[in-house]
């Protein structure tokens, strides 16, 4: 469960997250408050951009592992057409 109350198949709730509230709305409210108080605007925008596009947020090694597991690209590609020749 994410702060916006949308479920994702690959995301599982952590026991600490589950311990902070009585129900899904409590969890989401407290998680949202935590994120807003601890993360700067640029970091939050990066998280939003990557999650909205289903990209991995983490190291290059982690991204390769997730991409191999899911069998599709999970990072941003280079813009434009690939070079020929």
C-alpha positions in Angstrom: 0.0 0.0 0.0 1.3 3.4 -0.9 0.5 6.8 0.6 -2.1 7.3 -2.1 -3.8 4.1 -1.2 -3.0 2.4 -4.5 -1.9 -1.2 -4.3 1.1 -2.5 -6.4 1.6 -6.2 -7.0 5.4 -6.1 -6.3 5.1 -3.9 -3.2 4.5 -5.5 0.2 3.9 -3.6 3.4 6.7 -3.6 5.9 6.0 -4.5 9.5 7.1 -1.0 10.7 4.6 0.6 8.2 1.9 -1.7 9.5 2.6 -0.8 13.1 2.0 2.9 12.6 -1.8 2.9 12.3 -5.0 1.1 12.8 -6.2 0.9 9.2 -5.2 1.7 5.7 -6.1 5.4 6.0 -4.0 5.8 9.2 -1.1 4.1 7.4 -1.3 6.4 4.4 -1.7 9.6 6.5 1.3 8.8 8.7 3.5 7.7 5.8 2.6 10.8 3.8 3.4 13.0 6.8 6.8 11.2 7.2 7.7 11.7 3.6 6.7 15.3 3.6 8.8 16.0 6.8 11.9 14.1 5.9 12.4 14.5 2.1 13.2 17.6 0.1 11.1 18.6 -2.9 13.6 17.4 -5.5 13.8 13.9 -4.0 10.0 13.7 -3.8 9.7 14.8 -7.4 12.2 12.1 -8.5 10.3 9.4 -6.6 7.0 10.6 -8.2 8.5 10.7 -11.7 10.0 7.2 -11.4 7.0 5.6 -9.8 4.5 7.2 -12.2 6.6 5.7 -15.1 7.2 2.4 -13.4 10.9 3.0 -13.2 13.2 1.6 -10.5 14.5 4.0 -7.8 17.8 2.7 -6.7 21.3 1.7 -7.8 22.2 0.6 -11.4 22.8 -2.9 -10.1 19.4 -3.0 -8.4 17.8 -1.7 -11.6 19.5 -4.5 -13.7 18.3 -7.1 -11.2 14.7 -5.9 -11.3 14.8 -5.5 -15.0 16.0 -9.1 -15.5 13.4 -10.4 -13.1 10.5 -8.5 -14.8 12.0 -9.0 -18.3 11.4 -5.4 -19.3 13.2 -2.0 -19.0 12.8 -0.3 -15.6 15.0 2.7 -16.2 14.7 5.7 -18.4 16.0 5.2 -22.0 18.0 7.6 -24.0 15.8 10.0 -26.0 15.8 9.9 -29.8 16.4 7.1 -32.3 19.3 4.8 -31.8 22.4 5.5 -34.0 22.7 3.4 -37.2 25.7 1.9 -38.8 
